[in-house]
Amino acid sequence: FFNLFFIESFIASQKAIPIIDIPTFLKTFFSFAVFTNFIIIVASITKTLIIGI
């Protein structure tokens, strides 16, 4: 219950802050980095498979 309340208040405080704030930027950057890494890994695996075949 306390956790839920904390998360709710955190979200509320996040909405009060302007859109381009550090946590949002970090979350966006992190997810973008993970997505890019995923694409690179898939590309290298595909390349290895094509060369292997």
C-alpha positions, 0 to 999 in steps of 0.5 A: 500500500505504501509503495503504491502511494509513493509511486502515485505521489512520484508520478504526480510530482513528475507531472508538476515538473516540465516535460524535459526533466532529467529522469524522463530524459534518462529513461528515454535515452536508456530505452533508446540505447537498449533498442539500438543494442538490440538492433545491433545484436540482431544484425550481427546474428543475422550476418553470422547466419548468412555468412554461415549459410 
